[in-house]
Amino acid sequence: MVRDHALQLKMRGMDTNSLENKEEKSYGATEVAGIVGISLRQLYYWEEGFGAISPSFKKCGNRTFRRYSENDIEILKKIKRFLKKGFLLEKAIEKSNGNNCSNGDK
């Protein structure tokens, strides 16, 4: 379907590179929790309570599903690593998102 749309745009002389690159793989919450090695409860807590990541949402019928990118998964893995090193959750999230503090507080 995307290829058909890309072909139509190409025929009109429009750029299709940005359209084709948007087909990034996404993952469901259960799959992400398994990949990262955390519970669904932890995933939702880190997401909703601390804003660690911002998944996209996909509507299917009358239900809405969270969809996580590979970048979201990498951030979650970093958070888990910082927690194992003894950082508090808030600091682990800051460091995982590149907001490093120079004083090294936990």
C-alpha atoms as a printed R data frame, in Angstrom:
    type eleno elety resid chain resno       x      y       z
1   ATOM     1    CA   MET     A     1   0.000  0.000   0.000
2   ATOM     2    CA   VAL     A     2   2.803  2.415   0.877
3   ATOM     3    CA   ARG     A     3   4.599  1.444  -2.312
4   ATOM     4    CA   ASP     A     4   1.462  2.218  -4.351
5   ATOM     5    CA   HIS     A     5   1.215  5.589  -2.656
6   ATOM     6    CA   ALA     A     6   4.932  6.190  -3.223
7   ATOM     7    CA   LEU     A     7   4.483  5.328  -6.903
8   ATOM     8    CA   GLN     A     8   1.629  7.836  -7.191
9   ATOM     9    CA   LEU     A     9   3.757 10.532  -5.554
10  ATOM    10    CA   LYS     A    10   6.703  9.703  -7.806
11  ATOM    11    CA   MET     A    11   4.485 10.026 -10.871
12  ATOM    12    CA   ARG     A    12   3.522 13.489  -9.645
13  ATOM    13    CA   GLY     A    13   7.192 14.402  -9.243
14  ATOM    14    CA   MET     A    14   7.108 14.406  -5.439
15  ATOM    15    CA   ASP     A    15   9.827 13.134  -3.071
16  ATOM    16    CA   THR     A    16   9.123  9.631  -1.728
17  ATOM    17    CA   ASN     A    17  12.203  9.058   0.458
18  ATOM    18    CA   SER     A    18  10.580 10.390   3.623
19  ATOM    19    CA   LEU     A    19   7.512  8.200   3.036
20  ATOM    20    CA   GLU     A    20   9.510  5.009   2.585
21  ATOM    21    CA   ASN     A    21  11.676  5.633   5.676
22  ATOM    22    CA   LYS     A    22   8.627  5.916   7.945
23  ATOM    23    CA   GLU     A    23   8.081  2.159   7.911
24  ATOM    24    CA   GLU     A    24   9.951  1.695  11.202
25  ATOM    25    CA   LYS     A    25   9.179 -1.504  13.075
26  ATOM    26    CA   SER     A    26   7.146 -1.041  16.218
27  ATOM    27    CA   TYR     A    27   6.530 -3.357  19.151
28  ATOM    28    CA   GLY     A    28   3.673 -4.024  21.565
29  ATOM    29    CA   ALA     A    29   3.965 -3.503  25.315
30  ATOM    30    CA   THR     A    30   4.218 -7.201  26.194
31  ATOM    31    CA   GLU     A    31   6.943 -7.736  23.608
32  ATOM    32    CA   VAL     A    32   8.916 -4.701  24.836
33  ATOM    33    CA   ALA     A    33   8.670 -5.782  28.472
34  ATOM    34    CA   GLY     A    34  10.055 -9.192  27.467
35  ATOM    35    CA   ILE     A    35  12.887 -7.722  25.397
36  ATOM    36    CA   VAL     A    36  13.970 -5.322  28.144
37  ATOM    37    CA   GLY     A    37  13.391 -7.795  30.989
38  ATOM    38    CA   ILE     A    38  10.905 -5.735  33.001
39  ATOM    39    CA   SER     A    39   7.267 -6.208  33.934
40  ATOM    40    CA   LEU     A    40   4.400 -4.486  32.151
41  ATOM    41    CA   ARG     A    41   3.724 -2.634  35.381
42  ATOM    42    CA   GLN     A    42   7.291 -1.265  35.394
43  ATOM    43    CA   LEU     A    43   7.027 -0.300  31.727
44  ATOM    44    CA   TYR     A    44   3.820  1.670  32.275
45  ATOM    45    CA   TYR     A    45   5.175  3.235  35.482
46  ATOM    46    CA   TRP     A    46   8.364  4.433  33.793
47  ATOM    47    CA   GLU     A    47   6.333  5.731  30.864
48  ATOM    48    CA   GLU     A    48   3.391  7.360  32.634
49  ATOM    49    CA   GLY     A    49   4.894  8.233  36.002
50  ATOM    50    CA   PHE     A    50   8.208  9.610  34.781
51  ATOM    51    CA   GLY     A    51   7.799 10.247  31.051
52  ATOM    52    CA   ALA     A    52  10.791  8.051  30.223
53  ATOM    53    CA   ILE     A    53   9.464  7.337  26.727
54  ATOM    54    CA   SER     A    54   6.542  8.401  24.565
55  ATOM    55    CA   PRO     A    55   5.153  5.507  22.551
56  ATOM    56    CA   SER     A    56   2.856  6.048  19.624
57  ATOM    57    CA   PHE     A    57  -0.709  4.842  19.760
58  ATOM    58    CA   LYS     A    58  -2.466  2.778  17.127
59  ATOM    59    CA   LYS     A    59  -6.235  2.546  16.966
60  ATOM    60    CA   CYS     A    60  -7.710 -0.782  15.942
61  ATOM    61    CA   GLY     A    61 -11.481 -0.827  16.000
62  ATOM    62    CA   ASN     A    62 -12.579  0.623  19.307
63  ATOM    63    CA   ARG     A    63  -9.291 -0.218  21.072
64  ATOM    64    CA   THR     A    64  -6.057  1.749  21.232
65  ATOM    65    CA   PHE     A    65  -2.673  0.052  21.502
66  ATOM    66    CA   ARG     A    66   0.705  1.430  22.526
67  ATOM    67    CA   ARG     A    67   3.436  0.930  19.937
68  ATOM    68    CA   TYR     A    68   7.091  1.261  20.916
69  ATOM    69    CA   SER     A    69   9.984  2.082  18.594
70  ATOM    70    CA   GLU     A    70  13.450  0.552  18.630
71  ATOM    71    CA   ASN     A    71  14.676  3.841  20.111
72  ATOM    72    CA   ASP     A    72  12.173  3.474  22.982
73  ATOM    73    CA   ILE     A    73  13.541 -0.014  23.649
74  ATOM    74    CA   GLU     A    74  17.134  1.255  23.717
75  ATOM    75    CA   ILE     A    75  16.190  3.972  26.224
76  ATOM    76    CA   LEU     A    76  14.456  1.408  28.434
77  ATOM    77    CA   LYS     A    77  17.527 -0.862  28.317
78  ATOM    78    CA   LYS     A    78  19.718  2.083  29.363
79  ATOM    79    CA   ILE     A    79  17.390  2.880  32.250
80  ATOM    80    CA   LYS     A    80  17.576 -0.712  33.441
81  ATOM    81    CA   ARG     A    81  21.396 -0.666  33.253
82  ATOM    82    CA   PHE     A    82  21.577  2.560  35.296
83  ATOM    83    CA   LEU     A    83  19.205  1.088  37.889
84  ATOM    84    CA   LYS     A    84  21.465 -1.983  38.203
85  ATOM    85    CA   LYS     A    85  24.382  0.407  38.837
86  ATOM    86    CA   GLY     A    86  22.461  1.867  41.782
87  ATOM    87    CA   PHE     A    87  20.962  5.033  40.302
88  ATOM    88    CA   LEU     A    88  17.516  6.118  41.436
89  ATOM    89    CA   LEU     A    89  14.838  5.829  38.757
90  ATOM    90    CA   GLU     A    90  14.588  9.575  38.147
91  ATOM    91    CA   LYS     A    91  18.362  9.903  37.619
92  ATOM    92    CA   ALA     A    92  18.481  6.758  35.485
93  ATOM    93    CA   ILE     A    93  15.841  8.241  33.194
94  ATOM    94    CA   GLU     A    94  17.691 11.582  33.013
95  ATOM    95    CA   LYS     A    95  20.948  9.849  32.099
96  ATOM    96    CA   SER     A    96  19.229  7.580  29.571
97  ATOM    97    CA   ASN     A    97  17.750 10.562  27.778
98  ATOM    98    CA   GLY     A    98  21.103 12.336  27.621
99  ATOM    99    CA   ASN     A    99  20.416 14.804  30.451
100 ATOM   100    CA   ASN     A   100  23.568 13.925  32.343
101 ATOM   101    CA   CYS     A   101  24.391 15.908  35.450
102 ATOM   102    CA   SER     A   102  28.078 16.633  35.924
103 ATOM   103    CA   ASN     A   103  28.013 16.150  39.704
104 ATOM   104    CA   GLY     A   104  27.360 12.381  39.428
105 ATOM   105    CA   ASP     A   105  24.653 12.316  42.141
106 ATOM   106    CA   LYS     A   106  22.602  9.170  42.573
